[in-house]
Amino acid sequence: MSRKRKPQVAIVGRPNVGKSAIFNRLAGRRIAIVHDEPGVTRDRLATECHRARIPYELTDTGGIGALLDDGFADQVRVEANIAIEAADLILFVVDAREGVHPIDRDLAKVLRSSGTPVILLANKVDTEKTDNDAAEFVILGFELQLDVSAAHGRNFGELEETIFEQLSALHFEVKDEDSEEEETPVKIAIVGRPNVGKSSLINAILNDTRSIVSDIAGTTRDAVDVPYERDDRAFLLIDTAGIRKKTRRDTSVEVFSVMRSERSIRRADICLLVIDASSGVTTQDRRIAKMVIDENKPCIVILNKFDLYHPDARFQDRIDQFKEELGDDLFFLPYAPKVAISAKNRDHLGKIFEAINVVLESSSNPIPTGVLNRLLQNSIERNQPPVRNSKRLKLLYATQKREDDPQTVPVPEYLLFVNHAELMTRTYERFLENQIRKEFPMEGLPFVFRVRSRISEAKDGRKSPVTKGVTQRKKAGSRSGGNTAKIGRRRRPTK
C-alpha cells in the first residue's frame, strides 16, 4: 500500500563535513550558508525537493558533537535528534579526507539502533585518489555507501537514484506527471533587526521549536524556509537572520547571513517587519523598512513583545498609543497593517493571518479601469497640479498594468498617460495615491506609478512616446544613452 504523505529525508553528521553543501546541491539552489567555520548551521533547515521522481522534504541539521563555545551545542543536538526521529530516510555524511572520527562511530551506533534506513555519504571524494580514503568507512556498518563530492557534484546522479530507490521501497508514491501542480505557497519573510523575536514568532506559529531561540544577537544565520499550512492555504515561512548596521557586521558568516536576509526580502510575497514594542522603533528598524519599500514588497508590521509595553494600561489604549508613535516613526509605511502580539505567550497570533488574508484579498481585486480614471480625474479637478514652466499636468488616461507572469501577491502598478511626464512631482504622486487609498485602502500593498507622456515633439517634427524616468535621463546624455547622442554627427574627414 502506497503512502500519500511527503517523505522526510534528513542530513546528519558531525560539524564541517559538508552537510550544507550536500543540502544545497540536492535542493538545486543555495539555501544553507556554506563556510569553513564549524557550527555555522544551527537551525533545522528544510526545503521541498519537487524535481525528484518522489518529491520529498529535505532537512539540514546542525553538526552533532560540536564543541561550540557559543552555548548552542546542546540546542543543535536537540534539533538534530528531532530531525532524525521524524525522518523516513537519513543521509549520514562523513569526511573522506579526515577518515573515521570517534564522533562518526558514536553517531553510527545511534543511527543503526534507530531502525531508519541510512545512506552513508563519504563526502569530499573529489578525485579517484581519494576513493581509497573512503573505503575505511565500511567499519561503520552500513550497507549503502556512496562516495560523493558536494563541491564538484560528483556521483550526485547516483545519489538521487539511490534516494528514489529507498523511498520506493518504503512505498511512497511516485510523482504523476499528468497530475495537477501543487498550489504555490505564499512566501512570508519574517525580517527585522537582531533579537526582536523573529525565530520565537516562527516557533509560536508552528507550536514547535524549529528555530533556535536565544538572547544572543545573531543566533539565526541561515534564511530558514519552513512549509506551513493554515485554513487549507499553503505558506512558506522564511525566518531570516537579524539585519545589523554594516559597521557592526563583525564576521564573514554574519555578512553572508545578512545577504541571505536581503535576498529573502526580494523573493518574498509578503514581508512581516518585526519590531520590539518594548524598545520602540529604532533607526535600524527604519532602514529595514526602507529595504522592503525599495523592493516594492507588501508589508505587515508586527509589534512583538507587546506584553512588555505599558503592561498595566488597558490593551486598546496601549494599541492606540503605539500606533500613534508608529505613525511618526514609520510615516513612510502608512499602508502597512499593524498587529500587536506576544510570540513568547502566543498571544494574538491569529491576527497576523487575518492581516495576511486582507493583503491577499486586496491584491486579487484590481481597480476597474473606468473607476480608476474617474477617481483620478475628480481628484485632479479638486486639487489642480502646480504649474511648471508655464505648463500644467493633464491626465489623459490611467490603467493598471497587467503582468504576463502574475506574482502570487501582485503589487498594483498604475500606468498614467499624461501630457508631459516631467510635470509629475513626487508630492503630487503621493496626493494621487492618498486619493486612491481613500476609496480602495489596499492595506499592506505599496503602489507603483509609471508616468508616461502620450506624445512628444521631436526636433525633426516626428512624434514619439516618452516615459518619465529612464528615457528622460538617456535623452539628457547619460552614459547609457551615449550611442543615441552620436547619431547625426558628421565624421571628420580623414587626411
C-alpha positions as CSV (number, residue, x, y, z in Angstrom):
1,M,0.0,0.0,0.0
2,S,1.5,3.4,-1.1
3,R,1.9,6.3,1.3
4,K,0.4,9.6,0.2
5,R,2.3,11.9,2.6
6,K,5.6,13.6,1.6
7,P,8.6,11.6,2.8
8,Q,11.1,13.2,5.1
9,V,14.9,12.9,4.4
10,A,17.3,14.2,7.0
11,I,21.0,15.0,6.6
12,V,23.1,14.4,9.7
13,G,26.7,14.3,10.6
14,R,29.4,16.0,12.7
15,P,30.4,19.6,12.1
16,N,32.2,20.7,8.9
17,V,31.8,17.5,6.9
18,G,29.8,19.2,4.1
19,K,26.1,18.7,5.1
20,S,25.0,22.1,4.0
21,A,26.8,21.8,0.6
22,I,25.0,18.5,0.0
23,F,21.7,20.1,1.1
24,N,22.2,22.9,-1.4
25,R,23.2,20.5,-4.2
26,L,20.1,18.3,-3.7
27,A,17.8,21.3,-3.3
28,G,19.1,22.8,-6.6
29,R,19.8,26.2,-5.1
30,R,21.9,27.9,-2.4
31,I,19.8,27.9,0.8
32,A,22.2,26.9,3.6
33,I,25.3,29.0,4.3
34,V,28.5,27.0,3.4
35,H,31.6,28.1,5.3
36,D,34.8,26.5,6.7
37,E,33.9,27.6,10.2
38,P,32.4,24.7,12.2
39,G,28.9,25.1,13.6
40,V,27.6,27.6,11.0
41,T,24.3,25.8,10.7
42,R,22.3,25.9,13.9
43,D,18.6,25.6,13.0
44,R,16.9,22.8,11.1
45,L,16.7,24.0,7.5
46,A,14.1,22.4,5.3
47,T,13.1,22.6,1.7
48,E,10.9,20.6,-0.6
49,C,12.7,18.8,-3.5
50,H,10.0,18.8,-6.2
51,R,12.2,17.8,-9.1
52,A,12.7,14.3,-7.7
53,R,10.5,11.4,-9.0
54,I,9.2,11.1,-5.5
55,P,9.1,14.6,-4.1
56,Y,10.4,14.8,-0.5
57,E,11.2,17.3,2.2
58,L,14.9,17.6,2.8
59,T,16.2,18.7,6.2
60,D,19.7,20.0,7.0
61,T,20.8,19.9,10.7
62,G,23.5,21.4,12.8
63,G,26.6,19.4,13.4
64,I,26.2,16.8,16.1
65,G,29.0,16.6,18.6
66,A,30.1,20.2,18.1
67,L,32.2,21.6,20.9
68,L,31.0,25.2,20.3
69,D,31.9,27.9,22.7
70,D,28.8,30.0,22.0
71,G,26.4,27.9,24.1
72,F,24.4,26.4,21.3
73,A,25.8,22.8,21.2
74,D,23.0,21.3,23.3
75,Q,20.3,23.0,21.3
76,V,21.9,21.9,18.0
77,R,21.9,18.3,19.2
78,V,18.3,18.5,20.2
79,E,17.3,19.9,16.8
80,A,19.3,17.1,15.0
81,N,17.6,14.4,17.2
82,I,14.2,15.8,16.3
83,A,15.0,15.6,12.6
84,I,16.3,12.0,12.9
85,E,13.2,10.9,14.8
86,A,10.9,12.4,12.1
87,A,13.0,11.1,9.1
88,D,12.0,8.3,6.8
89,L,15.5,8.2,5.3
90,I,18.8,9.5,6.7
91,L,21.8,10.7,4.8
92,F,24.8,10.2,7.2
93,V,27.7,12.5,6.0
94,V,31.3,11.8,6.8
95,D,34.6,13.5,5.7
96,A,36.6,11.2,3.5
97,R,39.7,13.3,3.8
98,E,39.8,13.1,7.7
99,G,38.8,9.5,7.9
100,V,36.7,7.8,10.6
101,H,36.3,10.1,13.6
102,P,35.2,9.0,17.1
103,I,32.0,11.1,16.7
104,D,31.3,9.2,13.5
105,R,31.4,5.9,15.4
106,D,29.0,7.2,18.1
107,L,26.6,8.6,15.5
108,A,26.7,5.4,13.5
109,K,25.7,3.4,16.7
110,V,22.7,5.8,17.3
111,L,21.6,5.6,13.6
112,R,21.8,1.8,13.4
113,S,19.6,1.5,16.5
114,S,17.0,3.9,15.2
115,G,15.8,1.4,12.6
116,T,15.5,4.1,9.9
117,P,17.2,3.4,6.5
118,V,20.6,5.1,6.2
119,I,22.7,6.1,3.2
120,L,26.3,6.7,4.2
121,L,27.8,9.6,2.2
122,A,31.6,9.8,2.2
123,N,31.9,13.5,1.1
124,K,34.9,15.4,-0.3
125,V,35.9,12.5,-2.6
126,D,37.0,14.8,-5.4
127,T,39.3,12.5,-7.3
128,E,39.9,8.8,-7.8
129,K,42.8,9.1,-5.4
130,T,40.5,9.9,-2.5
131,D,38.3,6.9,-3.4
132,N,40.7,4.7,-1.4
133,D,40.4,7.1,1.6
134,A,36.6,6.5,1.7
135,A,37.0,2.7,1.9
136,E,37.7,2.7,5.6
137,F,34.2,3.8,6.4
138,V,32.9,0.3,5.8
139,I,33.6,-0.4,9.5
140,L,30.7,1.9,10.4
141,G,28.4,-1.0,9.4
142,F,26.1,0.5,6.7
143,E,25.1,-1.5,3.7
144,L,24.6,1.6,1.5
145,Q,27.7,3.8,1.0
146,L,28.3,6.4,-1.8
147,D,31.4,8.4,-2.4
148,V,30.4,11.9,-3.4
149,S,31.8,15.4,-3.8
150,A,29.3,18.2,-3.0
151,A,31.8,20.8,-4.2
152,H,32.0,19.3,-7.7
153,G,28.7,17.4,-7.9
154,R,30.4,14.0,-8.2
155,N,28.1,11.0,-8.1
156,F,25.0,13.1,-7.3
157,G,23.1,11.5,-10.1
158,E,23.7,8.1,-8.4
159,L,22.8,9.6,-5.0
160,E,19.4,10.9,-6.3
161,E,18.7,7.5,-7.9
162,T,19.5,5.7,-4.6
163,I,17.2,8.1,-2.7
164,F,14.4,7.3,-5.2
165,E,15.0,3.5,-4.7
166,Q,14.9,3.8,-0.9
167,L,11.7,5.8,-0.9
168,S,10.1,3.5,-3.4
169,A,11.0,0.5,-1.1
170,L,9.1,2.4,1.7
171,H,6.1,2.6,-0.7
172,F,5.9,6.3,-1.2
173,E,4.0,7.5,-4.3
174,V,5.9,8.3,-7.5
175,K,5.0,11.8,-8.9
176,D,2.3,11.6,-11.6
177,E,3.5,13.8,-14.5
178,D,-0.1,14.4,-15.6
179,S,-1.4,15.4,-12.2
180,E,-2.2,19.0,-11.3
181,E,0.6,21.0,-9.9
182,E,0.6,21.8,-6.2
183,E,-0.6,25.1,-5.0
184,T,2.1,27.7,-5.0
185,P,2.7,28.7,-1.4
186,V,2.6,32.3,-0.2
187,K,6.2,33.2,0.8
188,I,6.2,35.1,4.1
189,A,9.6,36.6,5.1
190,I,10.0,37.5,8.8
191,V,12.5,40.3,8.8
192,G,13.9,42.7,11.4
193,R,16.9,43.6,13.4
194,P,18.6,41.1,15.8
195,N,16.8,39.9,18.9
196,V,13.3,41.2,18.2
197,G,11.8,37.7,18.3
198,K,11.7,36.5,14.7
199,S,12.6,32.9,15.5
200,S,10.2,33.0,18.5
201,L,7.4,34.0,16.2
202,I,8.1,31.1,13.8
203,N,8.2,28.7,16.7
204,A,4.9,30.1,18.1
205,I,3.1,29.8,14.8
206,L,4.3,26.3,14.3
207,N,3.9,25.4,18.0
208,D,7.3,23.8,17.6
209,T,11.0,24.6,18.3
210,R,12.1,24.6,14.7
211,S,14.3,27.7,15.1
212,I,16.8,28.1,17.9
213,V,15.9,31.0,20.2
214,S,18.5,32.8,22.4
215,D,19.1,36.2,23.9
216,I,22.4,36.3,22.0
217,A,22.0,38.6,18.9
218,G,22.8,36.7,15.7
219,T,21.5,33.3,16.7
220,T,19.8,32.7,13.4
221,R,22.3,32.6,10.5
222,D,20.6,31.0,7.5
223,A,17.3,32.0,6.0
224,V,15.2,29.1,7.2
225,D,12.3,28.0,4.9
226,V,9.5,26.3,6.8
227,P,6.5,25.0,4.9
228,Y,3.2,25.7,6.8
229,E,-0.5,25.2,6.1
230,R,-3.3,27.1,7.6
231,D,-7.0,27.1,6.7
232,D,-6.3,25.0,3.6
233,R,-3.8,27.6,2.3
234,A,-0.1,26.8,1.8
235,F,2.5,29.2,3.2
236,L,6.3,29.2,3.2
237,L,7.6,30.9,6.4
238,I,11.1,32.4,5.9
239,D,13.0,33.0,9.2
240,T,15.8,35.4,8.4
241,A,18.9,36.5,10.2
242,G,18.7,39.8,12.1
243,I,20.0,42.7,9.9
244,R,22.5,44.8,11.7
245,K,24.2,48.0,10.5
246,K,27.1,47.3,8.1
247,T,29.6,48.8,10.6
248,R,28.6,46.2,13.2
249,R,28.8,43.1,11.0
250,D,32.0,41.6,12.5
251,T,32.3,38.2,10.8
252,S,32.1,36.9,7.2
253,V,29.4,34.5,8.3
254,E,27.3,37.4,9.5
255,V,27.8,39.2,6.2
256,F,26.6,36.2,4.3
257,S,23.6,35.9,6.8
258,V,22.5,39.5,6.1
259,M,22.9,38.9,2.3
260,R,20.6,35.9,2.6
261,S,18.1,38.1,4.6
262,E,18.1,40.8,1.9
263,R,17.7,38.1,-0.8
264,S,14.7,36.7,1.2
265,I,13.0,40.1,1.1
266,R,13.4,40.1,-2.7
267,R,11.9,36.6,-3.1
268,A,9.1,37.0,-0.6
269,D,5.5,37.7,-1.5
270,I,4.8,39.4,1.8
271,C,7.2,40.8,4.5
272,L,6.5,40.8,8.2
273,L,8.6,43.6,9.7
274,V,9.0,42.6,13.4
275,I,9.6,45.4,15.8
276,D,10.3,45.1,19.6
277,A,7.4,47.0,21.2
278,S,9.3,47.2,24.5
279,S,12.1,49.3,23.0
280,G,10.2,51.1,20.3
281,V,11.2,51.9,16.7
282,T,14.9,52.3,16.1
283,T,16.9,53.7,13.2
284,Q,17.8,50.2,12.1
285,D,14.0,49.3,12.0
286,R,13.5,52.2,9.6
287,R,16.5,51.1,7.5
288,I,15.0,47.6,7.1
289,A,11.5,49.1,6.4
290,K,13.2,51.1,3.6
291,M,14.6,47.8,2.2
292,V,11.1,46.4,2.0
293,I,9.8,49.6,0.3
294,D,12.7,49.7,-2.2
295,E,11.8,46.2,-3.3
296,N,8.1,47.1,-3.6
297,K,7.0,44.3,-1.3
298,P,3.7,44.1,0.6
299,C,4.3,44.6,4.3
300,I,2.7,44.0,7.7
301,V,4.3,45.5,10.8
302,I,4.4,43.0,13.8
303,L,4.7,44.6,17.2
304,N,6.2,41.8,19.2
305,K,6.8,41.7,23.0
306,F,3.6,43.8,23.3
307,D,3.1,42.3,26.8
308,L,6.1,44.4,27.9
309,Y,4.7,47.7,26.6
310,H,2.9,49.6,29.4
311,P,1.5,46.2,30.8
312,D,-0.6,48.0,33.4
313,A,-2.7,50.0,30.8
314,R,-5.8,48.8,29.0
315,F,-4.9,46.8,25.9
316,Q,-6.8,49.1,23.4
317,D,-5.3,52.2,25.0
318,R,-1.8,50.6,24.5
319,I,-2.6,49.8,20.9
320,D,-3.8,53.4,20.1
321,Q,-0.8,54.9,21.8
322,F,1.7,52.7,20.0
323,K,0.1,53.2,16.6
324,E,0.3,56.9,17.2
325,E,4.0,56.6,17.9
326,L,4.4,54.4,14.8
327,G,2.7,57.0,12.7
328,D,5.6,59.3,13.5
329,D,8.4,56.7,13.3
330,L,7.2,54.8,10.3
331,F,5.4,57.6,8.5
332,F,6.5,56.1,5.1
333,L,4.6,52.9,5.8
334,P,1.1,54.2,6.5
335,Y,-0.5,51.5,4.4
336,A,1.0,48.6,6.4
337,P,-1.4,46.9,8.9
338,K,0.0,46.9,12.5
339,V,-0.5,43.7,14.6
340,A,0.4,43.6,18.3
341,I,1.4,40.2,19.6
342,S,3.5,38.3,22.1
343,A,5.3,35.4,20.5
344,K,6.6,34.2,23.9
345,N,3.0,33.9,25.2
346,R,1.5,33.0,21.8
347,D,-1.0,35.9,22.1
348,H,-3.0,37.2,19.1
349,L,-1.1,35.1,16.5
350,G,-4.3,34.6,14.6
351,K,-4.5,38.4,13.9
352,I,-1.3,38.0,11.8
353,F,-3.0,35.7,9.4
354,E,-6.2,37.8,9.4
355,A,-3.9,40.7,8.2
356,I,-2.3,38.4,5.6
357,N,-5.7,37.4,4.2
358,V,-6.6,41.1,3.9
359,V,-3.5,41.7,1.9
360,L,-4.1,38.7,-0.3
361,E,-7.7,39.7,-1.0
362,S,-6.7,43.3,-1.8
363,S,-4.1,42.1,-4.3
364,S,-6.5,39.9,-6.1
365,N,-9.1,42.6,-6.7
366,P,-7.7,45.3,-9.1
367,I,-9.5,48.6,-9.5
368,P,-11.6,48.6,-12.7
369,T,-10.1,50.9,-15.3
370,G,-13.2,53.1,-15.6
371,V,-13.4,53.6,-11.8
372,L,-9.7,54.4,-11.6
373,N,-9.9,57.1,-14.3
374,R,-13.0,58.8,-12.8
375,L,-11.4,58.7,-9.3
376,L,-8.1,60.3,-10.6
377,Q,-9.9,62.9,-12.8
378,N,-12.1,64.0,-9.9
379,S,-9.0,64.3,-7.6
380,I,-7.2,66.4,-10.2
381,E,-10.2,68.7,-10.6
382,R,-10.5,69.2,-6.9
383,N,-6.7,69.9,-6.4
384,Q,-5.0,71.1,-9.6
385,P,-1.4,70.1,-10.0
386,P,1.1,73.0,-9.8
387,V,2.2,75.0,-12.9
388,R,5.8,74.3,-14.0
389,N,7.4,76.1,-16.9
390,S,4.0,77.6,-17.8
391,K,2.6,74.1,-18.2
392,R,0.1,72.2,-16.1
393,L,-0.1,68.4,-15.8
394,K,-3.1,66.8,-17.6
395,L,-4.1,63.2,-17.1
396,L,-5.1,61.6,-20.4
397,Y,-5.7,58.0,-19.3
398,A,-4.9,55.6,-16.5
399,T,-4.8,51.9,-16.3
400,Q,-3.5,49.1,-14.0
401,K,-0.7,47.2,-15.7
402,R,-1.3,43.5,-16.3
403,E,1.6,41.1,-15.8
404,D,2.2,38.3,-18.3
405,D,3.6,36.2,-15.4
406,P,1.5,37.4,-12.4
407,Q,3.0,37.1,-9.0
408,T,1.4,35.2,-6.1
409,V,0.7,38.6,-4.5
410,P,0.7,41.1,-7.3
411,V,1.6,44.7,-6.4
412,P,-0.6,47.4,-8.0
413,E,1.3,49.1,-10.8
414,Y,-0.5,52.0,-12.5
415,L,0.3,53.5,-15.9
416,L,-0.6,57.2,-16.1
417,F,-0.6,58.7,-19.6
418,V,-0.2,62.5,-19.3
419,N,0.6,65.4,-21.5
420,H,4.2,65.9,-20.2
421,A,5.7,63.3,-17.8
422,E,8.2,65.7,-16.4
423,L,5.4,67.8,-14.8
424,M,4.6,65.0,-12.4
425,T,6.2,65.5,-9.0
426,R,6.7,63.0,-6.2
427,T,4.5,65.2,-4.0
428,Y,1.6,65.0,-6.4
429,E,2.1,61.3,-6.9
430,R,1.6,60.9,-3.1
431,F,-1.5,63.0,-3.3
432,L,-3.0,60.8,-6.0
433,E,-2.0,57.7,-4.1
434,N,-3.8,59.0,-1.0
435,Q,-6.9,59.7,-3.0
436,I,-6.9,56.2,-4.4
437,R,-6.4,54.7,-0.9
438,K,-9.4,56.7,0.5
439,E,-11.7,54.6,-1.8
440,F,-9.6,51.5,-2.1
441,P,-7.3,51.2,1.1
442,M,-5.5,48.1,-0.3
443,E,-3.9,47.5,3.1
444,G,-0.3,46.3,3.1
445,L,0.2,46.9,-0.6
446,P,2.6,49.5,-2.0
447,F,1.8,51.5,-5.1
448,V,4.0,51.8,-8.2
449,F,3.3,54.7,-10.6
450,R,4.6,54.7,-14.2
451,V,4.1,58.1,-15.7
452,R,4.3,58.4,-19.5
453,S,3.9,61.2,-21.9
454,R,1.4,60.3,-24.6
455,I,3.3,62.1,-27.4
456,S,6.4,64.3,-27.5
457,E,7.5,66.6,-30.3
458,A,10.9,65.5,-31.5
459,K,13.3,68.0,-33.2
460,D,12.6,66.6,-36.6
461,G,8.8,67.0,-36.2
462,R,8.1,63.3,-35.6
463,K,6.1,62.2,-32.6
464,S,7.4,59.6,-30.2
465,P,6.2,58.2,-26.8
466,V,8.2,59.3,-23.7
467,T,8.3,57.6,-20.3
468,K,9.3,59.7,-17.3
469,G,12.5,58.5,-15.7
470,V,14.9,56.3,-17.5
471,T,14.1,57.6,-21.0
472,Q,14.4,61.2,-20.0
473,R,17.8,60.5,-18.4
474,K,19.1,58.9,-21.6
475,K,18.0,61.9,-23.6
476,A,19.8,64.1,-21.2
477,G,23.1,62.5,-22.4
478,S,23.7,59.8,-19.7
479,R,26.3,57.1,-20.5
480,S,23.5,54.5,-21.2
481,G,22.2,56.8,-23.9
482,G,25.5,57.8,-25.3
483,N,25.1,55.9,-28.6
484,T,21.9,57.7,-29.4
485,A,23.6,61.1,-28.9
486,K,26.2,60.3,-31.6
487,I,23.5,59.8,-34.3
488,G,23.7,62.5,-36.9
489,R,27.2,63.7,-36.2
490,R,29.4,64.3,-39.2
491,R,32.6,62.3,-39.4
492,R,35.7,64.3,-39.5
493,P,37.3,63.8,-42.9
494,T,40.4,61.6,-42.9
495,K,43.6,63.0,-44.1
